[in-house]
Amino acid sequence: MSEMQQITGDLHADAQVILFLHNQDYLGLLKFIDAQYGLKFVMEQTGASFEDCIDWCAQNAGGIDNAKRVLRLLFDRYYDHLPKPVQTDLLYLAEEIEYDPRRTKLDALKTLCRAEIKLAVTRVASFTRVARALLRNVQLKRKLKEHAIQSRAVGGPRFRAAPSYFLRRPS
């Protein structure tokens, strides 16, 4: 009887987790573990079920690199939510799999997206320059229009003078 089966008593859960591990579908694995065991991991004060889960996943991951990847994902998801005594007990394992509990997910995201962030800043700066130039042009056009309206002579309607041959009297 496996550790995962001791947690839930369900052979189907064992088979499903093995399928996720074999296919290296780690997002599916996290969703499944979250749905099946997530609340138990967080609510249990001893951390025994979480330890059983990480042991079982590490043994069935199919290699050291895959085991480290799975354990890092589990630690990313659950480590901060575990009780403090359990966190201190698992600190040795966190160091072994190179998981830093002090590192935030935002830091990891920034390192992954550093080039895109720099490109976005450049685009925003150039967009700001273009927007300012457009606003200046609109303001200049408005001022020119206002000046043209003010410089017109104010008076009655302008009529065209009649040609002189209309003004002659017939003889």
QUIPEGI-V65493 format. One line per field, one symbol per residue. ss: DSSP state (A for helix, B for strand, O for the rest). burial: + if it has 9 or more other C-alpha atoms within 8 Angstrom, else -. A space follows every 50 residues. Layout:
ss: ???
burial: ???
//
This chain:
ss: OOAAAAAAOOAAAAAAAAAAAAAOOAAAAAAAAAAAAAAAAAAOOOOAAA AAAAAAAAAAOOOAAAAAAAAAAAAAAAAAAOOAAAAAAOAAAAAAOOOO OOOOAAAAAAAAOAAAAAAAAAAAAAAAAAAAAAAAAAAAAAAAAAAAAA AOOOOOOOOOOOOAAAAOOOO
burial: --+++-------++--++-+++--++--++-+++---+--++-+--+-+- -+++-+++-+++---+++-++++++--+++-++--++------++-+-+- -------+------------------------------------------ ---------------------
//
